[in-house]
């Protein structure tokens, strides 16, 4: 029994992906697929100057590990070619270093003059080197005594939405797709991003504040780690009566991998090395609007 796949090739740079480069990469793809698996390229579709879809059928299942090391300059995204590729109903996003460029806790830490210490712990947590819950407790403890309420607005003003995110959210909403943010960050900032982008759902951590408006160094309630993100996706699937195949998780850190594993598809956005290796696919371009190439939309369709 043959299996239908589509491989999307997306140039990481802003330069066009030439036909000759496409053919060179596809020859390398064939070389990476085991010789006992029969492979037939059925058709090729140009999505835009920087992206193409190559459709193929194989005599046995293949996976993304077979496409590793094909190219350092072009992302290759492998998917089953079925109705669910475009038939999405829910997109879930991480916030820090995904919907926005910054790590909010590091911005806050700069006011407490502990940014280097916090960044070191953040980097280890995002690469799954240490437990996320413990890492968050350690980082928040370093912020104890900070008058957080006086800097909320200033921190929000420093948040920069990732290139392509507003256009992506607008396009997905027009398609009737629900959008959610699940953040290991903090509620006031996740709410701000939710309102800015018009997202349908938000969940994040709540910092404990004393009567003087200062941080106690603790987090209220359950910490939103990888497992909670995964559970939240399953809750949203049930709430909105969705099929798992209709859902997508986009993130950059190790705490996003559990959510990617329960969603229908996962996209590692300019992610840490371990996340890139374990996620269903990786996208390392400059604009998150390129996610629409992964769904099979052309440049022309993106304009409408």
C-alpha positions in Angstrom: 0.0 0.0 0.0 1.5 3.4 -1.0 1.5 6.5 1.2 1.1 10.0 -0.1 3.4 12.7 1.2 4.2 16.3 0.5 7.6 17.9 1.2 7.6 21.7 1.4 10.9 23.4 0.7 11.2 26.9 2.1 14.3 29.0 1.7 15.5 30.4 5.0 16.9 33.5 3.4 14.9 36.2 1.5 16.3 35.0 -1.8 14.3 33.1 -4.4 14.5 29.3 -4.3 15.6 28.5 -7.9 14.4 25.6 -9.9 17.9 24.2 -10.2 18.3 24.4 -6.4 15.0 22.6 -5.9 16.1 19.8 -8.2 19.4 19.5 -6.5 17.7 19.2 -3.1 15.2 16.6 -4.3 18.0 14.4 -5.6 19.5 14.5 -2.2 16.1 13.6 -0.7 15.9 10.5 -2.8 19.4 9.6 -1.7 18.4 9.9 1.9 15.4 7.6 1.6 16.3 3.9 2.1 16.7 2.1 -1.2 14.1 -0.6 -0.3 11.4 2.1 -0.2 10.1 2.8 -3.6 9.6 6.6 -4.1 7.8 8.4 -6.9 7.7 12.2 -7.3 4.2 12.9 -8.6 4.0 16.6 -9.0 5.6 19.9 -8.0 3.8 23.1 -7.1 5.4 26.5 -6.8 4.0 28.3 -3.7 6.1 31.4 -4.0 9.6 32.6 -5.0 11.0 31.0 -1.8 8.9 27.9 -1.5 7.7 24.9 -3.4 5.6 21.7 -2.6 6.9 18.4 -3.9 4.3 15.6 -3.8 5.4 12.0 -3.7 4.2 8.5 -3.0 6.2 5.8 -1.2 5.9 2.1 -0.8 6.4 2.4 3.0 6.3 5.1 5.7 9.1 7.7 5.8 9.8 10.2 8.5 11.6 13.5 9.0 14.8 11.9 10.2 15.4 10.7 6.7 15.6 14.3 5.5 18.1 15.5 8.1 21.2 17.1 6.7 19.7 17.5 3.3 20.2 21.3 3.5 21.5 23.9 6.0 19.9 26.7 4.0 16.4 25.4 3.2 13.8 24.0 5.6 12.2 20.7 4.4 8.9 20.0 6.0 7.5 16.5 5.5 3.7 15.8 5.9 1.2 13.2 5.0 -0.8 14.6 2.1 -4.3 14.4 3.3 -7.3 16.7 3.9 -6.0 17.9 7.3 -3.1 19.7 5.9 -5.2 22.8 5.4 -8.3 21.8 7.3 -7.1 23.3 10.6 -9.4 24.5 13.4 -7.0 25.5 16.2 -3.5 27.0 16.2 -1.7 27.2 19.6 1.4 29.3 20.2 4.0 29.7 22.8 4.6 33.3 23.6 8.2 34.1 24.5 10.7 33.8 21.6 7.7 32.7 19.4 4.9 35.3 19.2 7.3 37.9 20.5 11.1 38.1 20.2 11.8 38.5 23.9 11.8 36.4 27.0 9.6 38.5 29.3 11.2 37.2 32.5 14.6 38.4 31.3 13.1 41.9 30.7 11.7 41.9 34.2 15.0 40.6 35.6 16.9 43.5 34.1 15.0 45.8 36.6 16.1 43.5 39.5 19.7 43.5 38.1 19.7 39.7 37.8 19.3 39.3 34.1 22.4 37.2 33.4 21.5 34.7 36.1 17.9 34.4 34.9 19.0 34.1 31.2 21.4 31.3 32.1 18.5 29.3 33.8 16.1 30.2 30.9 18.5 28.9 28.2 19.0 25.6 30.1 15.2 25.1 30.6 14.4 25.9 26.9 16.9 23.3 25.8 15.3 20.7 28.2 18.5 20.5 30.3 16.6 21.2 33.5 13.0 20.8 34.7 10.9 23.8 33.6 8.9 24.1 36.9 12.0 24.1 39.0 13.7 26.6 36.6 10.7 28.9 36.9 10.7 28.8 40.7 14.5 29.6 40.7 14.1 32.5 38.3 11.1 34.0 40.1 12.8 33.7 43.4 15.6 35.9 42.0 13.0 38.6 41.4 11.8 38.8 45.1 11.1 42.3 46.3 10.8 43.9 42.8 7.9 46.5 42.7 6.4 44.8 39.6 3.2 46.8 39.4 5.3 50.0 38.7 7.0 48.5 35.6 4.1 46.5 34.0 3.4 49.2 31.4 7.1 49.8 30.7 7.8 46.1 30.1 4.8 45.8 27.8 6.1 48.7 25.8 9.3 46.8 25.1 7.5 43.7 23.8 8.0 43.3 20.0 5.7 41.0 18.1 7.6 38.6 15.8 7.6 39.5 12.1 4.7 38.0 10.2 2.7 37.1 13.3 -0.1 39.8 12.9 -0.6 38.8 9.3 -0.6 35.1 10.1 -3.2 35.5 12.9 -5.4 37.7 10.6 -5.3 35.1 7.8 -6.0 32.2 10.2 -8.9 34.0 11.8 -10.4 34.7 8.4 -10.4 31.0 7.8 -12.4 30.5 11.0 -9.4 29.0 13.0 -9.3 29.5 16.7 -6.0 30.9 18.1 -4.5 30.4 21.6 -1.4 31.3 23.5 0.0 28.9 26.2 2.8 30.6 28.0 5.3 29.7 30.6 5.5 33.4 31.1 3.1 35.6 33.1 -0.6 36.5 32.8 -0.4 40.4 32.4 1.9 40.1 29.4 0.2 37.1 27.8 -3.1 39.0 28.2 -1.5 42.0 26.5 -0.4 39.8 23.5 -3.8 38.1 23.5 -5.5 41.5 23.1 -3.0 42.8 20.6 -3.4 39.8 18.3 -7.1 39.1 19.0 -6.4 35.5 20.3 -9.3 33.4 21.5 -7.6 31.8 24.5 -4.8 32.5 26.9 -3.1 30.6 29.8 0.0 31.7 31.6 1.6 31.9 35.1 0.5 34.3 37.8 3.2 36.0 39.9 2.5 36.3 43.6 2.5 39.9 44.7 2.4 41.2 48.3 0.2 44.1 49.6 2.9 46.6 48.6 2.9 45.5 45.0 6.2 43.7 45.3 7.0 40.2 44.1 7.2 37.6 46.8 9.5 35.3 44.7 6.7 32.8 44.3 4.1 31.7 41.6 0.4 31.4 42.4 -1.3 28.2 41.4 -0.3 25.5 39.0 2.8 26.3 36.9 2.2 26.2 33.1 4.9 23.8 32.0 5.1 21.4 29.1 2.6 18.9 30.6 0.1 21.7 31.4 0.4 23.0 27.9 -0.4 19.5 26.5 -3.3 19.1 28.9 -4.6 22.6 27.8 -4.6 21.6 24.2 -6.6 18.5 24.9 -9.0 20.6 26.9 -9.4 23.1 24.0 -10.0 20.1 21.6 -12.8 18.9 23.8 -14.2 22.4 24.4 -14.4 23.2 20.7 -15.2 19.6 19.6 -12.2 19.3 17.3 -10.3 16.4 15.8 -6.7 16.2 16.9 -5.6 16.3 13.3 -7.1 19.8 13.1 -4.7 21.3 15.6 -1.2 22.8 15.4 1.3 23.8 18.1 4.0 26.3 17.4 6.9 26.9 19.9 10.6 27.2 20.4 11.4 25.6 23.7 11.7 22.1 25.3 8.5 22.8 27.3 6.6 23.0 24.0 7.4 19.5 22.9 4.7 17.7 25.0 2.1 20.0 23.5 3.5 19.3 20.0 3.2 15.6 20.7 -0.6 15.8 21.5 -1.4 18.3 18.7 -2.0 17.1 15.2 1.2 18.8 14.0 4.0 20.7 15.7 6.2 23.5 14.3 9.5 24.4 16.0 10.0 28.1 15.3 13.7 29.1 15.2 14.0 26.6 18.1 16.7 25.3 20.4 18.7 22.4 18.8 17.0 19.6 20.8 13.6 21.0 20.0 14.4 21.1 16.3 15.5 17.5 16.4 12.4 16.2 18.2 9.6 18.4 16.8 7.6 17.2 13.8 9.1 20.0 11.7 11.2 23.1 12.0 10.9 26.5 10.5 14.0 28.8 10.6 13.0 31.7 8.5 12.6 35.4 9.4 8.8 35.7 9.1 6.2 33.5 10.8 3.9 34.1 7.9 5.9 31.3 6.2 3.8 28.9 8.3 1.2 29.3 5.6 3.6 27.6 3.1 3.6 24.6 5.4 -0.2 24.6 5.1 0.1 24.7 1.3 -1.0 28.3 0.6 0.5 30.3 -2.2 1.7 33.9 -2.1 -1.4 34.8 -4.1 -3.7 33.1 -1.7 -2.1 34.8 1.3 -3.0 38.2 -0.2 -6.8 37.4 0.1 
